[in-house]
Amino acid sequence: MQPSFVIFSMIMVFACMMLLVLMAGPLAMVIKFAVRSCIGAGLIYACNMLLAPVGIYIGVNVLTACAVGFLGLPGLGTLMIVSHILGI
């Protein structure tokens, strides 16, 4: 092996490690948001199963799942109230 290749490899490994360290925070936030959105979609589905006979139904789609994932239970309550008021 040539010394220049070894030095280049060490610099690339260091750069990749630094990139991973710098991106760990934002990547963790994106993963946390995705998990919360999936849980939000499950909550919307569960509320639809329980509240459909009453007439409250929320469409399960990416926008509503992300809203519940971002806002949590207050977002779910707001979606239910808006759905009931608008009669959607």
C-alpha positions in Angstrom: 0.0 0.0 0.0 1.1 3.5 -0.7 1.4 5.9 2.2 -0.8 8.5 0.4 -3.7 5.9 0.1 -3.4 5.1 3.8 -3.5 8.8 4.8 -6.4 9.4 2.4 -8.3 6.5 3.9 -7.7 7.8 7.4 -9.0 11.2 6.5 -12.1 9.8 4.8 -12.9 7.6 7.8 -12.4 10.6 10.1 -14.7 12.8 7.9 -17.4 10.1 7.8 -17.3 9.8 11.6 -17.5 13.6 12.0 -20.5 13.6 9.6 -22.3 10.9 11.6 -21.6 12.8 14.9 -22.9 16.1 13.4 -26.0 14.4 11.9 -26.9 12.3 14.9 -29.1 15.0 16.5 -31.2 15.9 13.5 -31.5 12.3 12.4 -32.7 11.3 15.9 -35.4 14.0 15.6 -36.5 12.8 12.2 -36.8 9.2 13.5 -38.6 10.3 16.6 -41.1 12.3 14.5 -41.7 9.3 12.2 -42.3 7.0 15.1 -44.7 9.5 16.7 -46.6 9.9 13.3 -47.0 6.1 13.1 -48.4 6.1 16.6 -50.6 9.0 15.7 -52.0 7.0 12.7 -52.7 4.2 15.1 -54.5 6.5 17.5 -56.6 8.0 14.7 -57.6 4.5 13.6 -58.5 3.5 17.2 -60.6 6.6 17.7 -62.3 5.9 14.4 -63.2 2.4 15.5 -64.6 3.7 18.8 -66.3 7.0 17.7 -67.6 6.1 14.2 -71.0 5.1 15.7 -71.3 8.6 17.2 -70.5 10.2 13.9 -67.0 11.4 14.5 -64.6 10.1 11.9 -61.1 11.4 11.0 -59.5 10.3 7.7 -56.2 8.4 8.2 -53.7 10.0 5.9 -50.2 11.4 6.0 -51.3 14.9 6.9 -53.5 13.9 9.8 -51.0 11.4 11.1 -48.2 14.0 11.0 -50.5 16.5 12.8 -51.2 14.0 15.6 -47.5 13.0 15.7 -46.4 16.6 16.0 -49.2 17.9 18.4 -50.0 14.7 20.3 -53.3 14.2 22.0 -54.3 17.8 21.8 -53.9 17.5 18.0 -56.1 14.4 18.0 -58.8 16.3 20.0 -58.6 19.2 17.7 -59.0 17.0 14.6 -62.0 15.3 16.2 -63.7 18.6 17.1 -63.0 20.1 13.6 -64.3 16.9 12.0 -67.5 17.0 14.1 -68.1 20.7 13.5 -67.6 20.5 9.8 -69.4 17.2 9.4 -66.7 15.8 7.2 
